[in-house]
Amino acid sequence: MNAFLGEVIGTAILILLGNGVVANVVLTGTKGQNSGWIVITWGWGMAVFVAVFTVAAFSGAHINPAVTIALAITGKFEWSGVPAYLAAQFLGAFIGSFLVWLFYRPHFRLTEDKDLKLACFCTAPAVRDTLSNLASEIIGTFLLVFAVLFLAVSVFGLGALDALPVGLLVLAIGLGLGGTTGYAINPARDLGPRIMHALLPMPGGKRDSDWSYAWIPVVGPLIGAALAGFLYLVLKDPTNIHFR
């Protein structure tokens, strides 16, 4: 139960601070309006940092289904624990996105651009190209997960001391690879808030939740995580790959 609650709380913190910085930058009338991509990438990096050190002792701070699945593939986490962790991560994403909506509600009302309102919940591509967008999410998540696998030394996942390296890793991914799709690199981070966008009433109105694109930030990260896990196994034991 502590691990489940840890993943709920950690993912909620991730989304509250991560989508919160997006809302602060793009919504009308905030003190951070138009402060730009650098603020967003730093905000997401620090969101990961805070989430990881807050709950690492309770759950290992996976806060990402892609990380959980890669840890299971590499034998660092039991497959039997995967369903509960994924459920906790999506629940945390629902809670975090609801809190962003509640916190910035007056600014959602002032914002006329419905695409910007959606951006406070989920990602969208700068240029719509299915294969390129999918590749962006695969590569970004591969890099995230591959690095995390070398930090995660126990069945839990990350420790509190790993919080800053992982936050800086996410910052680097955002700065270097985030300009194409907004670097979801986390199925719960994108799909959970997208569902909340569809369900929540939006002051001043809203657009659809862009469901035609929604599969890419889910499938891409899962593929990237699996590839990272397989490569990790090859590097650790190239002559005798086995799955525990």
N, C-alpha and C positions, 0 to 999 in steps of 0.2 A: 504493500500500500504506500509506503514512503517513496518507493521508486516511481510508482504511478503518479503520485502527487508532485514529485519532483519534476517529472517530464511535463505535466500540465502547467505548473508554475513557470518553469524555465521557458517553455515555448510561448506562454502568454507574455512573459517579459520581452522575449525576442520580438514578437509582433507589435507589442505596445510601443517599444522604443524604435523599432525599425520602420514600421508603417507610420509611426508617429512623426519621425523625421521627414518622411515623404510628405505627410499632410502639412507639416510646418513650412515646407519649401513651396508647395504647389497651390495651397488653398489661399483664397483671397482674404486679406486683412490680417494675416498672422505677422508676428514680428520677424519671422524667418522667410517671408515670401520672397521668391526669386533668388534665394541665396545659392542655388545651384547644385551641380552634380557632386562637387567635392564635399559639400555638407552632407548630402545623402549617403555617399559611400563611407564617410567617417561615422555617420550616425549608425549605419548598419553594422560596421565593424565594432563599435562600442556596444551596440545592442547584443551582439554575440558575446562579447567580453563579459558584460554584466550577467547575462543569462547563464553562462557556463560557470562562473565562479559562485553564483548564488546557489545552484542546485547540484553541482558536481558531486558533492558528498552523499547526496541522496539517491541519484539515479545515474550518475556518470555523464549527465548533460548531453545526451544525444541530440535532443531538440530538433531532429530531422530524420524522417523515415529513411532517407538514403544512407545516412550514417548508421542507423540501426541495422539495416539489411546488410551493409558491407561488413559490419562487425560480426554479424551472424555467419556470413559467407566465410570469413577468415577464422572462425572458431573463437573469437573474442567475446561472443555473446551467444546465449542459448536461443535456438530457434523458438523454443516454447515461450520465451518472453517477448517475442516480436509483436504479436497481435496487441497485447496490452500497451506496449510502448507506442505503437502507431496510433491506437485509440487515444492515448493520453496526449500525444502531440497534436492531433487534430482538435481535440477538445481545447487544448491550450491556445491553438490558433484561433478558434472561434471566440474565446474569451478575450484575447488580446485585440482582435479586430473590432469586437464590440466596444471595448474601452477606447480605442482610437476614435470610433464613431461618436461615442458619448462625449469625449474630451473636446473634440473639434466641431461639435454639432453647429454652433453659431457660424463657423467659417464654411461649413458645407452649404449652409443656407445662402451665404454671400457669394459663393462660387457659381458662376454660370456655366463654365465648361464642364460638361458631364464626363469627358474623358479624364480630366484631372481628378474628379471625384473617384472614378474607378481606380486610378493609379494609387490612391491611398489604401487600396485593399490588395491589389494583385498586379502582376506584371503584364506587359504587352510589348511586342516587338517594335523596334524603330522602323524596320522595313519588313513587311510580311513576305517571308519566303520559307516555306515549311521545312525543307531540308536544312537550310542554313540556320533557322531558328532552333531546330532540334539539335543540330550539331553544337550550337553555342551552349545549350543547356547540358549536353553530354560532356563537353570538354570542361566547362566550368565546374561541374559537380565532380568529375573525375579528379581534377586538381585538388579540390577541397577534401574529398574523401581519402585520396591517396596519402595526402599529408597527415590527415587526422589518424589514419591507421598506424602511422609511426609514432604518434603521440599516445595512442590508447594502448596501454600495456596490461590492462586487467579486463575481466569480463564485464565490468561496469562501463568503461569507456574513458572519458576524459576526467582528469583531476582538476582541482581548483588552480593548480600552478600552470595548467595548460590553457587557461582562459585567455591570457594576453596573446600568446602565439596564434591561437585560433582566431581571435578578433582581428589581428593583423593580417592573417591569411585571407579572411573575408574582405578586408579592406583592399588588399592587393588584387583579389579577383574582381572586385567592383571597379577599381581604377583601370585595370588592364583589359578585362573581358566583359564588363557590364554594359557597354554601350549598345549592344545589339538587341538583347531581350530583357534587360533589367536584372539579369542574374538571379533568377528565382533560386536555383540550386537546392531546392527543398520543397518536395511536394506538399507538405502540410502548410508551409509558409504561403504558398500560392493558392491552393485549392480551398483551404479552410476559409481564409478571408474572402475569396471569390464567392463562396456559398453565402457568407454573411452579407456581402454586398447585394446579392439577389434577394435576401430575406428582409433586410432592414429597410424601414422607410427612410427616405433621403430628403432632408429639407431642401427645397428648391428643385426637386426632381432628379432623376438619374437615367442613365442609358442601360442597355442590356449588359450582362456580365461577361460578354465576349466568350461564350461557351465554345465557339468553333476553334479558338486558340487554346482553351483550357487544358487539353490533354498534353500539350508539349511540355509545360513546366512540371508535369507529373512523370511522364514516360521518359523524357530526357534525363532528369536526375537519377531515375532508377537504373537506366542503362549505364550512365556514367559511374554510379556507385558499384554496380556489378563488375564492370571492367576494372575499376580500381582494386576491388577485392581480389579478382583473379590475378592481376599483375602482382599484387602484394604476395599472394601465395607462391607464384612462380619465383619471385625474388628470394623469398624466405626458404623455399625448398624446391628447387627446379627439377629434382629427380624423382620426387615422390609427393605430388600434390594430393592432398586428401582433405575431405570436408568433415568436420566434426559434427 
